[in-house]
Amino acid sequence: MVTRSCWKSRHKPGSGPGSAVFKTGLVVLCLWLCATRAGCIVEIKEPKVVQKDAEFDVTYNDTVTSDIQTIYAFNHTVSRNKTEGVRVSVEVPSDGVENPILFVVRQKQAVVSFQVPLILRGLYQRKYPYTHVGRTLCQPPTRAATETQFFFVDVSTLSSLGTHYQLRVSRVDSFTLQTDKKSSFIATPSQPQFFKYEFPEGVDTVIVKVNSQMAFPCSVMSIQDILCPVYDLDNNVAFIGMYQTMTKTAAITVQRKDFPSNSFYVVIVVKTEDEACGGPLAFYPLGPDVLMNVGNRSKVLDVMVSPAINSEVYVMGMLFCLGIFLSFYILTFLVACIENKRMHKRRDGLLNTPDMSPAETASLLGKGLAPASPYEYGSFADNGSTLSSEAVTDSLASGEGNYGYMERSMESVGRGRQESLSSVEEDDYDTLADIDSDKNIVRTKKFLCVSDLARKDKRVLSKKYQIYFWNIATIAVFYALPVIQLVITYQTVVNVTGNQDICYYNFLCAHPLGALSAFNNILSNLGYVMLGLLFLLIVLQRDIVHNRALLRNDLAALECGIPKHFGLFYAMGTALMMEGLLSACYHVCPNYTNFQFDTSFMYMIAGLCMLKLYQKRHPDINASAYTAYACLAAVIFFSVLGVVFGKGNTVFWIVFSVIHILATLLLSTQLYYMGRWRLDSGILRRVLYVIYTDCIRQCSGPMYIDRMVLLVMGNIVNWSLAAYGLIERPNDFASYLLAIAICNLLLYFAFYIIMKLRSGERIQCLALVCILFTAVVWGFALFFFFQGLSTWQKTPAESREHNRECILLSFFDDHDIWHFLSSIAMFGSFLVLLTMDDDLDNVQRDKIYVF
């Protein structure tokens, strides 16, 4: 019996003493007065409590009402060296949704409560009722060797109507997972499963793999510490630990250092909806308090825990990576030694000719036609066959200057070399009216030679092309620092939140080191950096040799061969090193938002290679560094727009395709007329006039047939790529844009090689070996690239379906091999560009054709 008094305190809230003691006294006094006054009695009916001793593996069918509260008492023996799982399963009729039953499981150090039917929420607050619920109990630790523990299951409801239920408590077979042993089970959204794993002696890292033959329903795997309660429902599984969504495959690498108890729980939860895994989301009427049909969402899964690699494999992987790329340094050194020895013998043979007098020998050395030291040869140059003195004399004495080529005496060249570079500017030689008129005459001739397009002062062009290197070095610093900061933040977020869906790793071959989750993917980018540095060293050595030859007034260096400008080569080597650094940054946490880090310098490399090919025979009219990098910035800008807005956006693809075609036409016009045209208001009138005169009034072929063939092929390729993008609208816009750049580069390179051979030039042995070697390596590299171990175009769960085991030294996967091979192939491609015209080093420039 409980009494209630009508006495009311006169004190207002917050007035009077206001202390906790005073308020407590008032409450006690009020209760005492109410208990002693019989006039204010209200009768409340207490529920009847029924306690039953219960047993495991017995199904209890019973009914509960608001008047009866049932308590089931269980006991079991626990051991310190053995953990047994206990599972509580409850089922109520489907018509009991309006009268839920509350089940409370009271343990020694934990309490678990849930209602049946269990209401789980999905997207947009959809409600899914589950009438069959199963929960595994958290096992509190024990210090004794054996201990008998009790736990109670309280069953209650507020419904006055009787609600039937079935209760069953059973032990879980194979609750503790064994190393390299597969365990199978079934899970639903209302019946999650979790298991315990203890690290064996000598194992510090393991990989937990969960597989299923069924892609859907979507599920979640979580790794949690041995704590109670265990978060094993869809709405709380992400609260602690590491977790990732899965369709058919999930894998998480776990390290002993992260779990002080040397053990952890593997929790498997099936989600109420499949949207997180990329599955369809059916339309439901969004009415208030409308319960959705749960359907059949049971999933058969199996889990296996395997030891990960040990420290010896890490060391072996790092040594292997270093060994591969250091071997290129050794090979380069050996080739340089052999080349220098061969040149030394040829020089000795030239100087020790019996018919040559000492005076002629001194004269030959003074003219620079024989080197004074074997170290003045480049590692990859063939300067051994020098011009004869008679040929040089005839050439200089000849009054015939092909295409207006201006002769220069050795004295004037020597004096010019002594002038300060800072006093010379490109505009000084390219803005006068007579020079401009001369350009219109020279550059519009039907047959051009390199001498026609190498008329500007070498010092001017050297300054112009050195800007390429300094600009890309500046870009690299400003680009790389924020990137490094961002990826460190990404990795920190992954480590703190435990959300493994942020990064798209190959989880079956992701080896952590320190705070990094996939160290092997980062290490494999070392090749770009090391080979980029090696290429810079090779270019530096060639640059030094060339400058020494210029200081000696070497005729071969001054008047023969393709003009040597190394600024673009320095920029290419720097771009290769930056590609390695930024690719490593991308692989710290590869995902949709930072894929640009991995592709930006690929665009740079492709653009610089095309510019270098064009510069070889067009040194005077090649694009400036500012123009080139501005165009590359526009490419990267469109790359970002395509990644963010291009997926399925028809308007974007139409705009991009139009811009792509217009850019192709403008570039074609620029290349065909060698820059001797203007884009102004009269351009349309001039185009119509050319069409009328050349196509209507008289049908004449193009004046520059070779250039026209290249440009027609280029337009066909680019128009086809634009049409493909507009029709198919590929999801990976960044790769699509990179494919455009690579196709144009390959087309131009093939045209250059064909025209070189067609012009009677030859490819030296070293350059030919580089071409063949690079082609083979590119073929293997692309094979591994297209294996597709992960893709951020899909959801993280779908991406993990493409994950594969390591294939090299149990440390590197297919994508790592792509890194190895592609870095070698890029290095080889750069060597091809560096050496492919070495056969022209002793050919006068007015005999080298432009194409």
CORNOR-V358199 format. One record per residue. N is the residue number from 0. RES is the residue in one small letter. OMEGA is omega in radians with two decimals (NA if undefined). Layout:
n->(N N)
res->(RES RES)
omega->(OMEGA OMEGA)
This chain:
n->(0 1 2 3 4 5 6 7 8 9 10 11 12 13 14 15 16 17 18 19 20 21 22 23 24 25 26 27 28 29 30 31 32 33 34 35 36 37 38 39 40 41 42 43 44 45 46 47 48 49 50 51 52 53 54 55 56 57 58 59 60 61 62 63 64 65 66 67 68 69 70 71 72 73 74 75 76 77 78 79 80 81 82 83 84 85 86 87 88 89 90 91 92 93 94 95 96 97 98 99 100 101 102 103 104 105 106 107 108 109 110 111 112 113 114 115 116 117 118 119 120 121 122 123 124 125 126 127 128 129 130 131 132 133 134 135 136 137 138 139 140 141 142 143 144 145 146 147 148 149 150 151 152 153 154 155 156 157 158 159 160 161 162 163 164 165 166 167 168 169 170 171 172 173 174 175 176 177 178 179 180 181 182 183 184 185 186 187 188 189 190 191 192 193 194 195 196 197 198 199 200 201 202 203 204 205 206 207 208 209 210 211 212 213 214 215 216 217 218 219 220 221 222 223 224 225 226 227 228 229 230 231 232 233 234 235 236 237 238 239 240 241 242 243 244 245 246 247 248 249 250 251 252 253 254 255 256 257 258 259 260 261 262 263 264 265 266 267 268 269 270 271 272 273 274 275 276 277 278 279 280 281 282 283 284 285 286 287 288 289 290 291 292 293 294 295 296 297 298 299 300 301 302 303 304 305 306 307 308 309 310 311 312 313 314 315 316 317 318 319 320 321 322 323 324 325 326 327 328 329 330 331 332 333 334 335 336 337 338 339 340 341 342 343 344 345 346 347 348 349 350 351 352 353 354 355 356 357 358 359 360 361 362 363 364 365 366 367 368 369 370 371 372 373 374 375 376 377 378 379 380 381 382 383 384 385 386 387 388 389 390 391 392 393 394 395 396 397 398 399 400 401 402 403 404 405 406 407 408 409 410 411 412 413 414 415 416 417 418 419 420 421 422 423 424 425 426 427 428 429 430 431 432 433 434 435 436 437 438 439 440 441 442 443 444 445 446 447 448 449 450 451 452 453 454 455 456 457 458 459 460 461 462 463 464 465 466 467 468 469 470 471 472 473 474 475 476 477 478 479 480 481 482 483 484 485 486 487 488 489 490 491 492 493 494 495 496 497 498 499 500 501 502 503 504 505 506 507 508 509 510 511 512 513 514 515 516 517 518 519 520 521 522 523 524 525 526 527 528 529 530 531 532 533 534 535 536 537 538 539 540 541 542 543 544 545 546 547 548 549 550 551 552 553 554 555 556 557 558 559 560 561 562 563 564 565 566 567 568 569 570 571 572 573 574 575 576 577 578 579 580 581 582 583 584 585 586 587 588 589 590 591 592 593 594 595 596 597 598 599 600 601 602 603 604 605 606 607 608 609 610 611 612 613 614 615 616 617 618 619 620 621 622 623 624 625 626 627 628 629 630 631 632 633 634 635 636 637 638 639 640 641 642 643 644 645 646 647 648 649 650 651 652 653 654 655 656 657 658 659 660 661 662 663 664 665 666 667 668 669 670 671 672 673 674 675 676 677 678 679 680 681 682 683 684 685 686 687 688 689 690 691 692 693 694 695 696 697 698 699 700 701 702 703 704 705 706 707 708 709 710 711 712 713 714 715 716 717 718 719 720 721 722 723 724 725 726 727 728 729 730 731 732 733 734 735 736 737 738 739 740 741 742 743 744 745 746 747 748 749 750 751 752 753 754 755 756 757 758 759 760 761 762 763 764 765 766 767 768 769 770 771 772 773 774 775 776 777 778 779 780 781 782 783 784 785 786 787 788 789 790 791 792 793 794 795 796 797 798 799 800 801 802 803 804 805 806 807 808 809 810 811 812 813 814 815 816 817 818 819 820 821 822 823 824 825 826 827 828 829 830 831 832 833 834 835 836 837 838 839 840 841 842 843 844 845 846 847 848 849 850)
res->(m v t r s c w k s r h k p g s g p g s a v f k t g l v v l c l w l c a t r a g c i v e i k e p k v v q k d a e f d v t y n d t v t s d i q t i y a f n h t v s r n k t e g v r v s v e v p s d g v e n p i l f v v r q k q a v v s f q v p l i l r g l y q r k y p y t h v g r t l c q p p t r a a t e t q f f f v d v s t l s s l g t h y q l r v s r v d s f t l q t d k k s s f i a t p s q p q f f k y e f p e g v d t v i v k v n s q m a f p c s v m s i q d i l c p v y d l d n n v a f i g m y q t m t k t a a i t v q r k d f p s n s f y v v i v v k t e d e a c g g p l a f y p l g p d v l m n v g n r s k v l d v m v s p a i n s e v y v m g m l f c l g i f l s f y i l t f l v a c i e n k r m h k r r d g l l n t p d m s p a e t a s l l g k g l a p a s p y e y g s f a d n g s t l s s e a v t d s l a s g e g n y g y m e r s m e s v g r g r q e s l s s v e e d d y d t l a d i d s d k n i v r t k k f l c v s d l a r k d k r v l s k k y q i y f w n i a t i a v f y a l p v i q l v i t y q t v v n v t g n q d i c y y n f l c a h p l g a l s a f n n i l s n l g y v m l g l l f l l i v l q r d i v h n r a l l r n d l a a l e c g i p k h f g l f y a m g t a l m m e g l l s a c y h v c p n y t n f q f d t s f m y m i a g l c m l k l y q k r h p d i n a s a y t a y a c l a a v i f f s v l g v v f g k g n t v f w i v f s v i h i l a t l l l s t q l y y m g r w r l d s g i l r r v l y v i y t d c i r q c s g p m y i d r m v l l v m g n i v n w s l a a y g l i e r p n d f a s y l l a i a i c n l l l y f a f y i i m k l r s g e r i q c l a l v c i l f t a v v w g f a l f f f f q g l s t w q k t p a e s r e h n r e c i l l s f f d d h d i w h f l s s i a m f g s f l v l l t m d d d l d n v q r d k i y v f)
omega->(3.13 -3.12 3.14 -3.11 3.09 -3.14 -3.13 3.12 3.10 -3.11 3.05 3.12 3.11 3.14 3.14 -3.07 3.06 -3.12 3.13 -3.13 -3.14 -3.14 3.10 3.10 3.10 -3.14 -3.13 3.12 3.13 3.13 -3.14 3.11 3.14 -3.12 -3.09 3.13 -3.07 -3.05 -3.07 -3.08 3.05 -3.05 3.09 -3.06 3.13 3.10 3.13 -3.12 3.13 3.12 -3.09 2.97 -3.05 -3.11 3.10 3.04 3.06 -3.14 -3.13 3.07 -3.04 3.13 -3.12 3.05 3.11 -3.14 -3.05 3.03 -3.06 3.09 3.10 -3.12 3.12 3.00 3.11 -3.09 3.11 -3.12 -3.14 -3.07 -3.11 -3.14 3.09 3.09 3.10 -3.07 3.11 3.13 -3.10 3.08 3.09 3.09 -3.12 3.13 -3.12 -3.10 -3.10 -3.10 -3.09 3.11 3.11 3.09 3.13 3.12 -3.11 3.12 -3.09 -3.10 -3.11 3.06 3.11 3.12 3.08 3.09 3.08 0.05 3.13 -3.13 3.08 -3.08 3.08 -3.14 -3.12 3.06 3.02 -3.09 -3.13 -3.14 3.11 -3.08 3.11 -3.05 3.07 -3.13 3.04 -3.07 3.04 -3.07 3.11 -3.12 3.09 3.13 3.12 3.12 3.04 -3.11 3.07 -3.12 3.12 2.95 -3.01 3.07 3.14 -3.14 -3.12 3.10 3.05 3.12 3.10 3.10 -3.14 3.13 -3.09 3.10 3.04 -3.12 3.11 3.09 -3.07 3.07 -3.10 3.06 3.10 3.10 3.08 -3.10 3.10 -3.12 3.11 3.10 -3.08 3.08 -3.12 -3.11 3.11 -3.14 3.03 3.10 -3.13 3.14 3.11 3.14 2.96 -3.07 -3.12 3.04 3.10 3.12 3.05 3.13 3.11 3.12 -3.13 -3.11 3.10 3.05 -3.12 -3.10 3.07 -3.10 3.08 3.06 -3.08 3.08 -3.14 0.18 3.12 -3.11 -3.11 2.99 -3.12 3.03 -3.06 3.10 -3.12 3.13 3.07 0.03 3.03 -3.12 -2.99 3.03 -3.09 -3.07 3.14 -3.05 -3.11 -3.06 -3.10 3.04 3.09 -3.11 3.05 3.08 -3.13 2.95 3.13 -3.04 2.99 3.14 3.11 3.07 -3.04 3.14 -3.11 -3.05 -3.13 -3.08 -3.09 -3.12 -3.11 3.11 -3.13 3.08 2.96 -3.03 3.12 -3.13 3.03 -3.08 -3.14 3.14 -3.03 -3.05 -3.12 -3.14 3.12 3.14 -3.13 3.08 -3.07 3.14 3.07 3.05 -3.05 3.06 3.14 3.07 3.08 -3.14 -3.09 3.06 -3.05 -3.11 3.13 -3.09 3.04 -3.08 3.11 -3.10 2.99 -3.09 3.10 3.12 -3.10 3.07 3.05 -3.09 3.12 -3.07 3.13 3.12 3.06 -3.12 3.14 3.12 -3.14 3.11 3.10 -3.13 3.12 -3.10 -3.12 -3.00 3.01 3.11 3.09 3.05 3.13 3.14 3.11 3.12 -3.14 3.12 3.11 3.13 3.14 -3.12 3.13 3.10 3.12 3.12 3.12 3.11 -3.13 3.10 3.13 3.11 3.13 -3.09 -3.08 3.10 -3.06 -3.06 -3.06 3.14 3.08 3.13 3.12 3.11 3.11 3.12 3.13 3.10 -3.11 3.13 3.11 -3.12 3.01 -3.06 3.10 -3.09 3.12 -3.10 -3.13 3.09 3.08 -3.12 -3.06 3.14 3.08 -3.11 -3.02 -3.11 -3.09 3.13 3.02 -3.12 3.13 -3.12 3.13 -3.14 3.13 -3.11 -3.10 -3.10 -3.09 3.12 -3.09 3.08 -3.10 3.05 3.07 -3.13 -3.04 3.13 3.11 3.12 -3.13 -3.14 -3.13 3.10 3.14 3.12 -3.14 -3.11 -3.08 -3.11 -3.13 3.11 -3.08 -3.10 -3.07 3.09 -3.12 -3.09 -3.13 -3.06 -2.96 -3.10 3.14 -3.06 -3.12 3.10 3.14 3.10 3.12 3.11 3.12 3.12 -3.03 -2.97 3.12 3.06 -3.08 -3.13 -3.11 3.00 -3.09 3.14 3.12 -3.11 3.06 -3.05 -3.11 -3.13 -3.08 -3.14 3.11 -3.13 3.10 3.08 -3.10 -3.06 3.01 3.11 3.08 -3.11 -3.09 3.11 -3.11 3.06 3.10 3.11 -3.10 -3.13 -3.09 -3.13 -2.98 -3.06 3.07 3.12 3.13 3.12 -3.10 -3.09 3.04 3.08 3.09 -3.11 3.10 3.12 3.12 -3.10 -3.09 -3.09 -3.08 -3.11 -3.12 3.11 -3.13 -3.04 -3.10 3.10 2.81 -2.95 3.11 3.10 3.10 -3.04 -3.09 3.02 -3.06 3.13 -3.11 -3.08 -3.11 -3.06 -3.10 3.11 3.11 -3.12 -3.07 3.08 -3.13 -3.10 3.12 -3.09 -3.07 -3.13 3.03 3.08 3.11 3.12 3.09 3.12 3.11 3.13 3.12 3.14 3.11 3.14 3.13 3.13 -3.13 3.13 3.08 3.11 3.10 3.12 3.08 -3.05 3.12 -3.11 -3.13 3.13 -3.06 -2.95 -3.02 3.03 3.06 3.14 -3.06 3.03 -2.97 -3.10 3.12 3.08 3.07 3.12 3.13 3.10 3.10 3.12 3.11 3.09 3.13 3.07 3.09 -3.13 -3.08 3.04 3.05 3.10 3.11 -3.08 2.95 3.07 -3.09 3.09 -3.05 -2.99 -3.10 3.11 3.11 3.13 -3.05 -3.02 -3.03 -3.11 2.94 3.04 3.12 -3.08 3.14 3.14 -3.14 3.11 3.09 3.10 3.13 3.08 -3.12 -3.11 -3.06 -3.08 3.08 -3.02 -3.08 -2.99 3.11 -3.08 3.05 -3.13 -3.10 3.11 -3.10 -3.11 3.04 3.09 3.11 3.06 3.08 3.10 3.14 3.09 3.11 3.08 3.12 3.12 -3.13 3.13 -3.05 -2.99 -2.97 -3.04 3.09 -3.10 -3.07 -3.12 3.14 -3.09 3.08 -3.13 -3.12 -3.13 3.11 3.13 3.12 -3.12 3.11 3.11 3.10 3.14 3.14 3.12 3.11 3.11 3.13 -3.12 -3.08 -3.09 3.10 3.10 -3.10 3.04 -3.09 3.06 -3.12 -3.07 -3.12 -3.07 -3.11 3.12 -3.13 3.10 3.13 3.14 3.11 3.11 -3.12 -3.06 -3.03 -3.06 -3.07 -3.09 3.05 -3.09 -3.14 -3.14 3.13 -3.12 -3.11 -2.99 -3.10 3.12 -3.13 3.12 3.13 -3.06 3.07 3.10 3.11 3.12 3.10 -3.13 -3.07 3.07 3.10 3.11 3.10 3.12 3.11 3.13 -3.12 -3.11 -3.05 -3.09 -3.09 -3.11 -3.11 -3.06 -3.12 3.12 3.09 3.12 3.10 3.10 3.09 -3.13 -3.10 3.13 3.12 3.11 3.14 3.12 -3.12 3.13 3.12 3.11 -3.12 -3.13 -3.12 -3.13 3.11 3.12 3.14 -3.14 3.12 3.09 -3.12 3.09 -3.09 -3.04 -3.10 3.11 3.13 3.09 3.12 -3.13 -3.11 3.14 -3.12 -3.14 3.13 -3.12 3.10 3.12 3.11 -3.13 -3.13 3.08 -3.14 3.12 -3.07 3.05 3.03 -3.11 3.09 3.12 3.12 3.03 3.11 3.07 3.13 -3.13 3.12 3.11 -3.10 3.06 -3.14 -3.11 3.13 3.12 3.06 -3.10 -3.11 3.10 -3.08 -3.05 -3.06 3.08 -3.07 -3.10 3.05 3.10 3.02 3.10 3.13 -3.02 -3.11 3.09 3.10 -3.12 3.09 3.09 3.10 3.11 3.11 3.11 3.09 3.13 -3.10 -2.97 -2.96 3.14 3.11 3.13 -3.09 -3.02 -3.12 3.09 -3.13 -3.02 3.10 3.05 3.09 -3.05 3.06 3.08 NA)
